[in-house]
């Protein structure tokens, strides 16, 4: 994936400390690599299957259909925005900038204004507008403060645990979380929360699957426009993203961890669904084709 020559986002907040956090770690898929942080396989599964979804769309009691209540804004520190100095941090900043440059004109064409999300880079743990953020949660989007939270060691875990290496696989993860921000901007997340309050657990899970698949599709929309404008894709990039989407399907993860899949517990979609919806956005670049709430998925 071509990214080195592109601008960096001004919306990055690096909380990893003055030392940069990873000592100039390399991108996943290259030789060498950054040191493994505190992430474990459980954390990856939590991100991929929604085991801890409170940080995703603003409240476990809403997402899981336990009824009542709503997520409340929580105070979270806002550090100075600064450009990371290590390669992986620079990569994340460049990908975020590309999403900004894609979604801003798309929203403008529809008579709307795209509010750029923040990206918080942290190591180990930090605070978010949705509560405590830990590496074990994996990357997530918090609608309360409109920020994506990311411990970059997650990408090393993708490479080693899930065998889903590659810079474009990592970019897909960031674009997926930004896809949740797009959903938040157009009101999808709040509508889903309302529906989940009256839903059973299995129904709430089914709604979560549609939210996640839509974010996969929106990540594909980003890739379509970024490549059309800047030719970011290189040989093997699409395969990297599809491999990552397949690796984190609910069915595949459950079979790997418990030997069987329980469809009613799915919260992100099967491997086939995740690949199909990413390809849907990638092939047509039209966010209107990402409506996972109409018809089958």
C-alpha positions in Angstrom: 0.0 0.0 0.0 1.3 3.5 -0.9 1.1 5.8 2.0 4.5 7.3 2.7 4.1 10.4 0.5 0.7 11.4 1.7 -0.2 13.9 4.3 -0.7 13.1 7.9 -3.8 13.9 9.8 -4.0 16.7 12.3 -6.5 14.7 14.4 -4.1 12.3 16.0 -3.5 12.3 19.8 -0.5 10.2 20.8 -0.8 9.1 24.4 2.0 6.5 24.2 4.5 8.7 26.0 7.5 10.8 24.8 9.4 7.7 23.9 7.1 6.9 21.0 5.9 3.6 22.5 7.3 1.1 20.0 10.9 2.2 19.3 10.2 2.8 15.6 8.3 -0.4 15.0 7.8 -1.6 11.4 4.6 -2.2 9.6 3.0 -5.6 9.8 4.2 -8.0 7.1 7.7 -6.6 6.8 10.8 -8.0 8.2 11.4 -7.6 11.9 8.5 -5.9 13.6 7.6 -4.0 16.7 7.6 -5.5 20.1 4.5 -7.3 21.3 2.6 -5.3 23.8 0.0 -6.5 26.3 -2.4 -7.8 23.8 -3.5 -11.5 24.0 -5.7 -13.6 21.9 -8.7 -12.9 24.1 -8.4 -9.3 23.2 -8.5 -10.0 19.5 -11.5 -12.1 19.9 -13.2 -9.4 22.0 -12.7 -6.9 19.2 -13.7 -9.3 16.5 -16.7 -10.8 18.1 -18.0 -8.0 20.3 -17.5 -9.7 23.6 -16.9 -6.3 25.1 -19.0 -4.1 22.9 -19.6 -1.2 25.3 -16.9 0.8 23.7 -18.2 0.2 20.2 -21.6 1.9 20.1 -21.9 3.4 23.5 -23.2 0.9 26.1 -23.4 -2.9 26.7 -26.9 -2.7 28.1 -28.1 -1.2 24.9 -26.1 -3.3 22.4 -26.7 -6.6 24.2 -30.4 -5.9 24.6 -30.4 -6.0 28.4 -32.8 -3.1 28.2 -33.1 0.3 29.8 -30.7 3.1 30.2 -28.4 4.9 27.7 -24.7 5.5 27.6 -23.7 8.8 29.3 -20.9 11.0 28.3 -17.8 10.4 30.4 -15.0 12.7 30.9 -11.8 11.7 29.1 -8.5 13.4 28.9 -7.7 15.2 25.6 -4.0 15.5 25.2 -2.3 17.7 22.7 -2.5 16.6 19.1 0.9 15.5 17.8 2.4 13.6 15.0 3.8 10.2 16.0 7.5 9.8 15.1 7.6 6.1 14.7 6.8 4.4 11.4 3.6 2.7 12.5 2.3 5.8 14.1 3.0 7.7 10.9 1.2 5.0 9.0 -1.9 5.3 11.1 -1.9 9.1 10.8 -1.6 8.8 7.0 -4.5 6.4 6.7 -6.6 8.6 8.9 -5.8 11.5 6.7 -6.8 9.5 3.6 -10.2 8.7 5.2 -10.7 12.4 5.9 -9.9 13.3 2.3 -12.3 10.6 1.0 -15.3 11.2 3.3 -15.3 15.0 3.3 -16.2 15.4 -0.4 -18.6 12.4 -0.2 -20.5 14.2 2.6 -20.3 17.5 0.8 -21.8 16.1 -2.4 -24.8 15.1 -0.2 -25.1 18.5 1.2 -23.7 17.5 4.6 -20.5 18.3 6.5 -18.2 15.6 7.6 -16.9 16.0 11.1 -13.5 14.4 11.2 -13.0 11.9 14.0 -10.0 11.9 16.4 -7.5 9.0 16.6 -6.0 8.2 20.0 -2.9 6.1 20.0 -2.3 4.5 23.3 -0.3 1.7 24.9 -1.8 -0.6 27.5 -4.7 1.4 28.8 -6.2 4.9 28.7 -9.5 6.6 29.2 -12.2 7.3 26.6 -15.6 9.0 26.5 -17.0 5.5 26.7 -15.0 4.5 29.8 -11.8 2.7 30.3 -9.9 1.6 27.2 -7.5 -1.3 27.3 -5.4 -3.1 24.8 -7.4 -6.3 25.3 -10.5 -4.6 23.9 -8.8 -4.1 20.5 -9.4 -1.1 18.3 -12.7 0.6 18.9 -14.8 3.7 18.1 -16.4 5.7 20.9 -19.4 7.8 19.6 -19.5 9.8 22.8 -16.2 11.6 22.0 -16.1 10.7 18.3 -12.7 9.1 18.5 -11.0 5.9 17.4 -8.9 4.2 20.0 -6.0 2.1 18.9 -3.1 0.3 20.5 -0.8 -0.2 17.6 0.5 -3.5 19.0 -2.8 -5.0 17.8 -1.4 -5.1 14.3 1.5 -7.4 15.4 -1.1 -9.7 17.0 -3.0 -9.7 13.7 0.1 -10.9 12.0 1.2 -13.5 14.5 -2.1 -14.8 15.9 -4.4 -14.6 13.0 -1.8 -14.7 10.2 -3.3 -11.6 8.7 -0.3 -9.4 8.0 0.1 -6.5 5.7 -0.2 -2.7 5.7 -3.4 -2.8 3.8 -4.9 -5.2 6.3 -4.0 -2.7 9.0 -5.5 0.1 7.0 -8.7 -1.9 6.7 -9.0 -2.1 10.5 -8.6 1.7 10.8 -11.0 2.3 7.9 -13.5 0.0 9.6 -13.5 2.0 12.8 -13.8 5.2 10.8 -16.8 3.5 9.2 -18.4 3.4 12.6 -17.9 7.2 12.8 -19.6 7.6 9.4 -22.5 5.5 10.8 -22.6 7.8 13.8 -22.6 10.9 11.6 -25.6 9.8 9.6 -27.5 8.6 12.7 -27.3 4.8 12.2 -25.7 4.1 15.7 -28.4 6.0 17.6 -31.2 4.3 15.7 -29.7 0.9 16.4 -29.3 1.7 20.1 -33.0 2.6 20.3 -34.0 -0.6 18.5 -31.8 -2.7 20.8 -33.4 -1.4 23.9 -36.6 -3.3 23.1 -34.8 -6.3 21.5 -34.0 -9.7 22.8 -30.3 -10.6 23.1 -30.2 -12.6 19.8 -32.1 -9.7 18.0 -29.7 -7.2 19.5 -26.8 -9.3 18.3 -28.3 -9.5 14.8 -28.5 -5.7 14.7 -24.9 -5.5 15.8 -23.9 -7.7 12.9 -25.6 -5.3 10.4 -23.7 -2.4 12.0 -20.4 -4.2 11.7 -21.0 -5.3 8.1 -21.9 -1.8 7.1 -18.7 -0.6 8.6 -16.8 -3.2 6.5 -18.6 -2.0 3.4 -17.8 1.6 4.3 -14.1 0.6 4.6 -14.4 -0.7 1.1 -15.9 2.6 -0.1 -12.9 4.4 1.4 -10.5 2.0 -0.4 -12.3 2.5 -3.7 -12.0 6.3 -3.6 -8.5 6.4 -2.2 -7.3 4.1 -4.9 -9.2 6.0 -7.6 -7.7 9.3 -6.6 -4.2 8.3 -5.4 -3.5 4.8 -6.6 -2.7 3.5 -3.2 -3.2 -0.2 -3.9 -0.3 -2.4 -4.7 -0.1 -6.1 -5.7 -1.6 -8.3 -3.0 -3.2 -5.5 -1.0 -6.8 -6.6 -1.7 -5.9 -10.1 -0.7 -4.5 -8.8 2.6 -7.7 -7.0 3.5 -9.9 -10.0 2.5 -7.7 -12.3 4.5 -8.1 -10.0 7.5 -11.8 -9.9 7.1 -12.0 -13.6 6.8 -9.7 -14.2 9.8 -12.0 -12.2 12.1 -15.4 -13.7 11.1 -17.5 -14.8 14.1 -17.9 -18.3 12.8 -14.2 -18.8 12.2 -13.2 -17.4 15.6 -15.7 -19.4 17.5 -14.7 -22.6 15.8 -11.1 -21.9 16.6 -11.7 -21.2 20.3 -14.6 -23.6 21.2 -14.8 -26.0 18.2 -18.3 -24.9 17.0 -20.2 -21.8 16.1 -23.3 -20.3 17.7 -25.0 -18.1 15.0 -27.3 -16.4 17.5 -24.2 -15.1 19.4 -22.6 -13.5 16.3 -22.1 -9.8 16.6 -19.8 -9.0 13.6 -20.8 -11.5 10.9 -19.3 -14.6 9.4 -16.0 -14.6 7.4 -18.0 -14.8 4.1 -20.2 -11.9 5.1 -17.4 -9.7 6.1 -15.5 -10.3 2.9 -18.6 -9.8 0.8 -19.5 -6.5 2.3 -16.0 -5.1 2.1 -15.9 -6.1 -1.5 -19.3 -4.5 -2.1 -17.9 -1.1 -1.0 -14.6 -1.7 -2.8 -16.2 -2.5 -6.1 -18.7 0.3 -6.4 -17.6 3.1 -4.0 -21.2 4.0 -3.3 -22.1 4.2 0.4 -25.7 3.8 -0.6 -24.9 0.3 -1.5 -23.8 -0.3 2.1 -27.3 -0.4 3.6 -27.1 -3.7 5.5 -30.5 -3.0 7.1 -32.5 -3.8 4.1 -33.0 -7.3 3.0 -30.6 -10.2 3.7 -27.0 -10.0 4.5 
